[in-house]
Amino acid sequence: MFDLQNKWSELLLPWLLDHGIKIALVIILAFILIALSHAFLGKVVRKMIRSSSFLSKDAEEKRENTLIRILGGTISIIIWIVTILIVLQEFGFDIGPFLAAAGIVGLALGFGGQYLIRDIISGLFIILENQYRVGDTVCFDQTCGTVEDISLRMTSLRDLNGTVHHIPHGEIKKVSNQTKGHSGININIGVGYNSNIEHVEKVVNKIGEDMINDKYWGRLITKVPKFLRIDSFGDSAIMIKILGETLPTKQWEVAGEVRKRIKISFDKEGIDLPFPQVVVHQAKAPSSKTKSKK
């Protein structure tokens, strides 16, 4: 037993002092390279990406962070692949067959992985064209949500129910970004046919002015919500349109407050918010004289 331990120590100790130290240094170097590359990449991206006059500072930061995350993830994968190959070589494995197998697998993916290649190419165009960023609220056809993550292959959306949707970039045919640059308020409200439209317009515009002068709401609004026009004549109401602009992602919060203030102000001013009504015409019963003649 003692001789066996001596043999193991004679074999293991030199290996640890030679290959073990090399493996440890390679792994430590990999962590250092990843940390340095991420820090360097952040500075390079922020210097190379030109700022746009149409985007706010927050939007520019989202764009930069999205690029840094994607490029940083790609660099990390490359560094770890090289690190694993070096470690295998130090353990005595011949990495030549691994590289040959990787070439064969790459060739097979070239023929069979058409969808993967399509997803990656589409992802590159999405990133380069800055169609959306992490934190934006977007819709892909019928799927809407907040962008939680973007990779070269797919985008992850979380909807209002908390469900996360993973959508390959090759499947995305139409992108509707609801929070790029600015967001809009588009409200249609019905008022009674007996309402004075000029009075309604003044009340609505007063609500917008009060909100822009408010300490909290004024920071979220970039264009005052105001009466735009009579949009249509409904069955039981005159439909009016109210438009305004807000900071990205703040349109729903501001629109909710506008509706709340409209209800309070309309109640005070005696302006009706009608509900759908149905008029029933009842046929008159035949008179007694008509019955007697028959």
GUTI-180633 format. One record per residue (C-alpha): residue number from 1; residue in one letter; x, y, z. Coordinates in steps of 0.2 Angstrom, whole numbers. Example, Ala and Ser with C-alpha at 12.3 -4.5 7.8 and 13.67 -1.06 7.14 Angstrom:
2
1,A,62,-22,39
2,S,68,-5,36
***
This chain:
294
1,M,0,0,0
2,F,14,12,5
3,D,23,8,-12
4,L,7,11,-22
5,Q,6,28,-14
6,N,24,32,-17
7,K,21,27,-36
8,W,6,38,-37
9,S,15,53,-29
10,E,30,50,-40
11,L,19,51,-55
12,L,6,64,-50
13,L,18,77,-42
14,P,28,79,-58
15,W,12,80,-68
16,L,4,93,-57
17,L,20,103,-57
18,D,21,103,-76
19,H,4,101,-84
20,G,-6,105,-69
21,I,1,122,-67
22,K,-1,125,-86
23,I,-19,120,-85
24,A,-22,132,-70
25,L,-13,146,-79
26,V,-23,143,-95
27,I,-40,144,-85
28,I,-35,159,-76
29,L,-29,168,-92
30,A,-46,164,-100
31,F,-55,172,-86
32,I,-43,187,-87
33,L,-45,188,-106
34,I,-64,188,-105
35,A,-64,202,-92
36,L,-52,212,-101
37,S,-61,209,-118
38,H,-78,214,-110
39,A,-71,230,-103
40,F,-61,235,-119
41,L,-77,230,-130
42,G,-88,242,-120
43,K,-76,256,-123
44,V,-74,252,-141
45,V,-93,250,-145
46,R,-97,267,-136
47,K,-84,276,-146
48,M,-88,268,-163
49,I,-107,269,-162
50,R,-112,286,-168
51,S,-125,295,-158
52,S,-142,299,-167
53,S,-151,315,-165
54,F,-167,305,-165
55,L,-163,294,-150
56,S,-162,299,-132
57,K,-147,295,-121
58,D,-157,281,-113
59,A,-161,274,-131
60,E,-142,275,-136
61,E,-137,266,-120
62,K,-149,252,-123
63,R,-142,250,-141
64,E,-124,250,-134
65,N,-128,238,-120
66,T,-136,226,-133
67,L,-121,226,-144
68,I,-109,224,-130
69,R,-119,209,-123
70,I,-120,200,-140
71,L,-102,203,-145
72,G,-96,199,-127
73,G,-105,183,-127
74,T,-97,178,-144
75,I,-80,182,-138
76,S,-82,172,-122
77,I,-88,157,-132
78,I,-72,158,-143
79,I,-61,160,-128
80,W,-68,145,-119
81,I,-67,134,-134
82,V,-49,137,-136
83,T,-46,135,-118
84,I,-55,118,-118
85,L,-44,112,-132
86,I,-28,117,-124
87,V,-33,109,-107
88,L,-37,93,-117
89,Q,-20,93,-125
90,E,-12,95,-108
91,F,-22,79,-102
92,G,-14,70,-116
93,F,-28,70,-129
94,D,-24,72,-147
95,I,-34,87,-152
96,G,-31,83,-171
97,P,-46,71,-172
98,F,-56,84,-163
99,L,-52,97,-175
100,A,-56,85,-190
101,A,-72,80,-182
102,A,-76,99,-179
103,G,-73,102,-198
104,I,-85,87,-202
105,V,-98,94,-190
106,G,-96,111,-198
107,L,-98,104,-215
108,A,-114,94,-210
109,L,-121,110,-202
110,G,-118,119,-218
111,F,-129,107,-227
112,G,-142,103,-213
113,G,-141,119,-203
114,Q,-149,131,-216
115,Y,-162,137,-203
116,L,-148,140,-190
117,I,-138,150,-203
118,R,-153,160,-208
119,D,-157,164,-190
120,I,-139,170,-187
121,I,-139,181,-203
122,S,-155,189,-199
123,G,-149,192,-181
124,L,-134,201,-188
125,F,-145,213,-199
126,I,-156,216,-184
127,I,-141,221,-173
128,L,-133,231,-187
129,E,-149,240,-191
130,N,-153,244,-173
131,Q,-171,238,-176
132,Y,-174,235,-157
133,R,-163,233,-141
134,V,-164,225,-124
135,G,-178,234,-114
136,D,-188,239,-129
137,T,-206,234,-131
138,V,-209,226,-148
139,C,-222,216,-157
140,F,-217,201,-169
141,D,-234,199,-179
142,Q,-246,194,-165
143,T,-232,191,-151
144,C,-228,207,-140
145,G,-218,209,-125
146,T,-202,217,-118
147,V,-185,212,-125
148,E,-176,203,-111
149,D,-162,195,-121
150,I,-154,196,-139
151,S,-142,183,-146
152,L,-136,180,-164
153,R,-149,166,-166
154,M,-165,172,-156
155,T,-174,185,-146
156,S,-182,182,-130
157,L,-198,192,-126
158,R,-208,193,-109
159,D,-226,198,-111
160,L,-238,206,-98
161,N,-243,188,-92
162,G,-225,185,-88
163,T,-223,172,-101
164,V,-206,172,-110
165,H,-206,169,-129
166,H,-190,163,-138
167,I,-192,168,-156
168,P,-178,163,-169
169,H,-173,178,-179
170,G,-177,169,-196
171,E,-195,168,-191
172,I,-197,187,-188
173,K,-206,194,-203
174,K,-212,211,-196
175,V,-205,221,-181
176,S,-216,234,-173
177,N,-205,244,-160
178,Q,-217,253,-148
179,T,-203,262,-138
180,K,-190,268,-150
181,G,-187,287,-150
182,H,-203,292,-142
183,S,-220,284,-138
184,G,-237,291,-143
185,I,-254,293,-134
186,N,-269,289,-146
187,I,-285,290,-136
188,N,-303,289,-144
189,I,-317,294,-132
190,G,-336,296,-135
191,V,-346,311,-129
192,G,-365,313,-130
193,Y,-373,321,-145
194,N,-380,335,-134
195,S,-362,340,-129
196,N,-354,357,-134
197,I,-339,351,-144
198,E,-330,368,-141
199,H,-332,366,-122
200,V,-326,348,-123
201,E,-311,354,-133
202,K,-307,366,-119
203,V,-309,354,-105
204,V,-298,341,-114
205,N,-284,354,-118
206,K,-284,360,-100
207,I,-281,342,-94
208,G,-266,341,-105
209,E,-259,358,-99
210,D,-262,353,-81
211,M,-252,337,-84
212,I,-237,345,-92
213,N,-236,357,-78
214,D,-236,343,-65
215,K,-219,339,-57
216,Y,-221,320,-60
217,W,-231,319,-76
218,G,-222,333,-84
219,R,-206,323,-85
220,L,-214,309,-94
221,I,-223,320,-107
222,T,-214,326,-122
223,K,-229,333,-132
224,V,-245,339,-123
225,P,-260,328,-125
226,K,-274,338,-133
227,F,-290,337,-143
228,L,-286,334,-161
229,R,-303,332,-170
230,I,-320,323,-171
231,D,-315,306,-177
232,S,-332,299,-181
233,F,-351,299,-177
234,G,-355,283,-168
235,D,-372,276,-165
236,S,-374,284,-148
237,A,-359,295,-146
238,I,-347,308,-155
239,M,-330,300,-155
240,I,-316,313,-152
241,K,-297,309,-154
242,I,-284,315,-142
243,L,-265,314,-146
244,G,-249,317,-137
245,E,-231,310,-135
246,T,-221,303,-120
247,L,-205,296,-116
248,P,-202,278,-122
249,T,-213,265,-113
250,K,-222,278,-103
251,Q,-237,280,-115
252,W,-248,267,-106
253,E,-245,276,-89
254,V,-249,293,-96
255,A,-264,287,-106
256,G,-271,279,-90
257,E,-269,296,-81
258,V,-277,306,-95
259,R,-292,294,-95
260,K,-294,296,-76
261,R,-293,315,-77
262,I,-306,315,-91
263,K,-318,305,-81
264,I,-316,317,-66
265,S,-317,333,-77
266,F,-331,327,-88
267,D,-342,323,-72
268,K,-338,340,-65
269,E,-342,349,-81
270,G,-358,339,-85
271,I,-351,331,-101
272,D,-359,314,-104
273,L,-349,299,-108
274,P,-363,289,-116
275,F,-364,270,-116
276,P,-371,260,-131
277,Q,-390,262,-132
278,V,-404,253,-142
279,V,-420,261,-146
280,V,-434,249,-147
281,H,-450,253,-157
282,Q,-466,244,-152
283,A,-480,242,-164
284,K,-496,249,-159
285,A,-511,237,-155
286,P,-526,239,-166
287,S,-540,250,-159
288,S,-557,243,-153
289,K,-565,252,-168
290,T,-555,242,-180
291,K,-559,226,-171
292,S,-578,230,-172
293,K,-577,233,-191
294,K,-569,216,-193
***
